[in-house]
Amino acid sequence: MSEGWLRRLRTSGVGFAFALGLLVAGLLQLPFQSLAQQQAVPAAAPKLPAGAASLQDLSEAFASVAEQVKPSVVYIRSGQKAQTARRNGPQARPRMQVPPGMEEFFRGMPPMQQQEEPRFREGSGSGFIVSKDGYILTNNHVVDGSDQVTVRLLDRREFKAKIVGTDPNTDLAVLKIDAKNLVPAPLGKSSTARVGEWVLAVGNPLGDNLTFTVTSGIISAKGRSLALPGQSDRSIQDFIQTDAAINPGNSGGPLVSVRGEVIGVNSAIASQTGYYSGYGFAIPIDLAHRVMDQIIAGGRVNRVAMGVSVQNATANDAEYVGLPEIRGVLVQDFTEDSPARKAGIEAGDIIVSIDGAPVEYVGQLQQQVAFRKAGESVKVEVARKGGVHKTFSVRLQEVPGAKETAARSDASDGADDSSEDAAADIDLLGLTVQPVDREAVEQFELKPEQRGLIVTGVTAGGPAQGEIAEPGNGGPDILLSVEGKPVKSVADLKQALKGDKSGDIVTLRLYNTQAKAHRIERIRLGD
């Protein structure tokens, strides 16, 4: 047999085997088909495997919730005019028809000046109807800066929407449309939602092609805070984390419980690609409801505050004040004329309750305080060193409008260039420090009360690594006090640490020269 025939046999072998298989299968089926035709007995309904009934119930619940909620969800298109600059050059010359052979006469002519038409930047997102008279809740970033907003309903009706008001600090906005036969979404309670519960996310991911998409997942966590671009120190963050798929375009859509109630407003994702990677975040509906009510009532949000800068308590904080579990928020610093400081609260205190209600983390504290009335007093319980608990009455004040203040220090005040106190290694803290000099005062615009010991190095693997910032790594920090004792020299620091030993926890007050903010750190001393 020739090589050509062998090649043809090899290449046709798969087809031949496939045909043979079909033939055999057909022959084998003939008796069974004939037998089935002869007996013609109706087949019994398949018996569900164990547990399948409950899965079927869950599936039915998801389908029912989706049918109930989708008519309340809206697709939002926002637009903003962007005027382009006047340009000269080859790109600005209008196109013209030049007769063949005449191109030479038009070479070298100066370009004509042209004003380009204004361009229109478009964006899209989601929202949901909250009342029969046309109010819609969405994210601020969906409509921020928009000149016009269009809303499309599930039944394809479209309406021009009015922006009633926005609140960048919670990333929420309220729209209004003039429409009839609207279906508002039922609002639930995010405070009663539990980690592990099933939820559905409804929205319009990736624009116009995937509108009114429903995805499912669980509540992965509650009380999350995120480092979001553009956030201010007044931002309230208390996110619900979910693994229900959320993508760009889902922003503003509802996160819904299996009871069909909205428990959150989908707002953000954590991703290295910009698309869903398993971590979605929603604003709790309890918070959103408060903001929405104020916007509808007056077009803006009024807030009050205690005048404190806080962060979540750490394990060292809890041990230092004798808490049996890690909870509460650490008071870092105070605003000017802070009502909390006037009441007697001190930097380093751990706030554990407001009016008897436990405070677990920062977002919870913010929500317990922010939406009360100016002049109202609250009972603030704090924990201090050694397990001491004290309660203070703090009269809340209205949060002033955002103002940028740049207070420059007097460079001639407080810095002593003649100091012989050189840089020193402090082994208990794992730090290298030196007194603030005149150059540092000018470079960092330090006020007199911000002049202590500048951190010039942090020991790798030492007790302060990751807690205190050195130059080029988020700093430098300036150490202001230890256990409430001011430190302006290395001698002051050594005296403040006198009597402390390895394993003890000490309270440090610091000023960060990059963030221009004071804070408290509790460090367990090393060897």
N, C-alpha and C positions, 0 to 999 in steps of 0.2 A: 504494500500500500504506500502511496507517495506521501511526502511530507505535507503537501497541500491538503490532501484528504484527512490526514491526521489532525491538522489544524482546524479544519471545518468541523470534525467530530468533537474536538475539545470545546470549541466555542458554541456548538449547538447542544452540548450535553445537558446544560442546565434546562434549556427549553424542552428537550426530549424527556428528561426526568419529570419536569413539571407536568407535561402532557400525560405521561404515564400515570403520575399520581392522581390526576383528575379522573382518568379513566377508571383506575382501581377504586377510587372513592365513589365514583358514580355507580359502579357495579355493586359495591358493598351496600350502597344506600337503597338499591332497588327493593330488596325484600322488606326492609323496614318501612319504606314508604307504602308499599303494597299492604303491609300488615296494618299500618295506621289507617289507611283508607278503608280497610275491611271493618275494623272495630269501631272507628268514629265515635269514641267516648270523650265527652268534654273533659278538659284537663282541670284538676283541682287547683284552687288558688294557692300560690306558694306560701309556705309557712315562714313567717318572719323569724330570723335568728334571734337569739336571746339578746335583749337590750335594744333591738332595732326599733321597737315601738316608741321608746323614749326619744331616740334620734329623730324619728318621724315627727314626733310632737315638737321637737326643737326646730326642725325644718319648717313646719307649719307656722310656728311662732315667728320665725324670721320673715317668712313670706307675708304674714299678716301685718307685721310692723312696717315692712317696706311699702306695702300698699297703703297703709295709713299715713305714713310720713311723707312720701314723695310728693303729693300735691301741695305740701307746705314749703317745699324746697324751691329756691329760685336760682336762676342763672343770671349773674351780674356781669355786664360789660361796662367798663369805665373808659373814659377818654380824656386826654389832655392835649390842648394845642401847644405845639412847640415851634416857635418862630425860628427859622434858620437864619444864619448871618448872610449879609450881602457878600458876594464873592466876585473877584476878578480872576481871569485866567482862562485857559483853554476849556475848562469844564463849564464856564459860565456862558460861552458863546452859543447863541441859539443855532439850532440846526438849519441849514439852508441848502437848497438844491443848486448845484453849480453845473452849468452846461458842460458837456464833454469838451476837453481841449482848453477850457478857460481857467483851470485850477491854478495855473501859474500867476494869474492876475490877482488872486485872492490870498496868496501866501504873504506872510509878514504883516498882514493887517492887524491892528490892535484889537484885542477881544472886546466884544460888546459887554456892557454891564447888565446884569440880570438879577432881579429880586426873585428868589425862589418862593414858591407858595408855602404857606405854613403847613407843617406836617402835623399829623395827629397820632399821638402815642396812645395805644390801646392796651388794656389789661382786662383780665376776667377773673371771676371768682364765684363764690357761692354765698347764699344767705338763706334765711328761713322766715316765714311769715309768723308774727307773734300776736296779731290782732286782726279782727275782721275788717277794721277800718283802714288797713293797709300799711301798718308799721312792720318793718323788716329789720332783723338783727343780722349784722355781718361783722367782718374785721375792718378795722381802720385802714390797714394797709391795702385792702382791696379797692378802696375809693379815695385814698389820700391824694390830694392835689388835683382831683378830677374836675373838669369843666362840665361834663355831662355824664349821667349814669342811666343805663337802660336795664330793665329787669324783664326776664322772660320766665313765664310760668310753665308748669308741666303741660298744660293744655295748649301751649305755643302762643298764648297771648303775650304781647309785649307792651311795656309802659315806661314812660320817662319817670325817673325817680328823683325825689328831692332828698338831699342830705340834711337830715334834721339836726344832727350833731355827732361829734366824734370825741373819743377819749384815747389819745395816744398812749397814756400810761397803762391802760389795760388792753390796748389794741382792739377796741370795739367801736362800732359805728351803728347808727340807726338811720334807716331810709324810710321814705313814705311814698306810696303810690296811690293813685286815685282809681280804684278798681272795685268791682263787685264780685260776689260769690267766691270770696277767698276762704282758704282753709288754714286757720292758724294751727301751729304745732303745739301739742300739750307740753308744758314745761314741768319738769320733775324737780327733784332735790339732789344736787350733787353731793351734799353732805352725808346722805345715807347710802350712796353708791359704794360698793366694796371692791377691793382688788380681787380679780379673778372672775368677776361678773362678765357675761357676754354683752357686747355692744355692737351697734351698727354705725358706720360712718356713711353719710349721704352727701353727695356733692357733684361737682362738675370737673373732674380731673383732666388736666391737659387740654383745656379749652373746649371748643364748640363740638368736637367730634364724640366726646364721651360724657355728654350731659346726663345728669340724674343717675349717676352710678351709685350702687350700694355695695359696701364691703363690710366684712365682719371681723371681729377679734374679741379680745378681752381687755378689761382694765388692767394694765400692767403695774401701775403705781399711781399714787396721789401725792400732791404737795411738791411737785417738781418745780425747780427754778432753772432758767436757761440764760446763758449769756447771749442775748439777742442784739443784733446791730441796731444802734440808735436808741437803745433804752436809756432812760434817765434814772436818777436815784429815787424817783418817786414811782417807778414802775411797780405794779403789783403783780407778782408771779406766784401762781398756785396751781400749776398745770396738772391735768389728768393725763397720764401717759397711757397710750393704747398701741396694740400691734395691728389694729384694723388699718388697711392700706389707705394712706393719705398722700396725695401728690399735689404739686402746684395746680391750683384751680379748685381744690377742695376747701381752701381757706374761707371761713365764714359759714360753712355748712354745719349741720347738727351732728352731734354724737348722741346716739339714741339707745336707751335701755331696751331690754326685751319686753318691757311693759309699754313700749311705744312713747316714752316720755324723753324729752331732750334733757340731757344732763351736762352737755358741754358744747362749746363752739370750737370746731376744729380750726387750729391756728398755725401750727408750725410742725416741722419735721426735723429730726436730727439725721443728717446724711452727708456723706462725702461726695456724692454725685449730684445732689439737688433733687433726687427722686427718692421714692419710698425705699427704706432699707430696714423696716421693722419698728421704727420709733416715731410715733406720731403724738402730738400734744394738743390738748383742748382746754380752753378756758372754762372753769367750772360755771355751770348755769347760775348757781347762787350768787356768784360775783357778777356775772353778766347781767342778771336780773336787776341788781341794785344800780348798776351803771345805766342800763337801759331806762329804768324808771325816772332817773334824774334827767336824762337827755330828753325824754318825751315831755316831762313836766316843764323844763326850763331851757332846753337846748344846750346845756353844759353840765359838767359834773363838779360839785363842790366837795372838798375833802377837808378833814381835820387831821391833826397829828399831835403826837406827844413831844416832837422835837428831838428824836433820838436817831442815831445811826446804829443799826443792829446787824447781826449775822447769827446763823444757827449755832447753838452751843456744841462743843466738841466733847469727846470723852474726858479730856483733861479738865475742861470747864466743869463738867458734871462731878468729877471726883473732887475738885477743888472746893466746891460749895456743898458737897455731901449729898448730891442727888442720887437716888438708887438706880436711876436709869438716865440715858442720854436724851434730854429733851430741853425745851425752852430756848430763848434767844439771848445772846450776849449783847449787852450795851457797850458799843464801841466809842461813841462820841456824841456830842450834843450840837444842835443848831444854836444860833445866836438867840438869846432870850428863850431858851428851851423851857417849856412848862414842866417837863420831867425833872430837869436839874433843879429848878426852883422848888419842886415838891420834895427833893431829898434823894432822888435816885442818883447813883454814882456809876462812872465808867467801870466796867468789870462786873456789874450786877447781872444776874441771870433772871430775866422776866419769865415767870412760870405760870401766871394766870392774870386774866383781866376780868374784873367783876365776878370772880369765882370760876370762870370758864378756863379750862386748861389751855396753855399755849405750848404747842409742840414745836413749831417752826415759824420762820419769818412770815411767810404768806398768810398763815393763820392769824398772826398778830395784826398784820396790815388790815385784813378783812374785819377783825373785831373792832378796830378803831376808826378806820378811814371814813366810814359813811355815817358817823354820828354827827351831832350838831355842834357848832362852835360854841364854847362856853360850858358844854356838858362835862361833868367830872366822871372819871373812871377810877376804880380801885385796882391798883397795880401791885401784885405780889412779886417780890424779888427774893432770890436766894443769894447769900453771901458766904464768904469763907467760914468754914467750920460748921456749916449747916444752919446758920442763922437765917431766918425768914422775916422779912418786914413787908408791910403793906403801906402804900402811899396813895393819897388822893391827888390825881393829876387832872387839872382843868385843861381840856383840849382847846387848841387854837386852830383857826382856819389856815390851810396851807396857802402861802402867798403865791402870786403868779411867778412863773419861772423868771428869775433874774440872774444874769451873769455878773458876779462881783469879782473884781480883781483887786484884792487888798495887797498893796506892796508894803514890804517892811522897810524900816529905817536901817540901812546897812551899818550905821554907826552905833546901833544900840545892841549891846550884849555880847558881841564877839570879841574875844580877848586874844589878839595875835601874839601877845607876849607869853602865853601859857606854855609852861614847860612840860605839860602833861602829854606825853607822846602816845602813839598808837600802842595798843596792848592786846594780847590774846586772853580771852576769858574762857578758860577750859570748861567750866561748869555749863556755860551756854553754847559753847562751840562757835564763838564769834570773835572777830577782830574789830575793835572799835577805836575811834579817836575823837577828840572834842571837835565840835563844829568850829571852823575858822571863818574869817571874813570872806574868803573866796566862796565857801559853800553858802554863806548867807546870801551873797549876791547872786550866785548861780541858781539857787533854788527859791529865792525870794522868801526867805524864812522870817516869820514873825518872832518876837522875843520868846514867846512860849513854845516855839518849835525848835529851840536850840538846845540840843542835848549831846548825845554821842552818835556820831555817824558810823554806820556799819560799813566797813571796808572789806570784810571777808566773812564767809560762812563755811565752817568746817564740813567737808564731805562726810556724810554719815553721822554727823553730830546731831544733837538734840534740836537745833534750830533749822536744820536743812528742810526746805520746803515750807517753812513757816515765816522766815524772815528774809527779806530781799537785800541782795548786795548789788553793787554797781554793775550795770550791764545785764542784770537778770531781774528786771522789774523794779529796780531800786536806784539808789540806796534807800533803805529805811533809816530813820533817826530814832534812837532809843531815848525816850523822854523820862520814864520812871520805872522803877521796880518795886512792886508791892506798895505803890502809892508814894514812894520816896523819889523825888526828882534826882536825876543823874546828869550833871553837866561836865563831869570829869571822870577819868578812870578810877580815881580814888573814891568818888561818890558811888560808883557802881560796885566796887569791891566792898565798901561799907554796907551797901544795901543788901548784898548777898551774904554778909557775915552771919554765920549760924545756920545757913542753908547747906544741905548736903545732897549727894547724888540720890536721885529718885524723888526728891521733893518737887512739887509743882509751884512755879512762881508766876505772877501776873506781870506782864510787860506792857507798857503803853508806848506805842510807836506812831511815827508820822511818816507816810510814804511820800517821797519827793516827786514821784511820777503821777500818782493818782491824786496827790494833794489832799490826802485824807488821813484822819487819825483812826487808830484801831487798837484793839486789845488782843494780845496773844498769850496763851497759857502754855508754858514750856516745862517739860519734865527735865530736870537737871541731869547732866551726864556725869561721867567720872572726872 
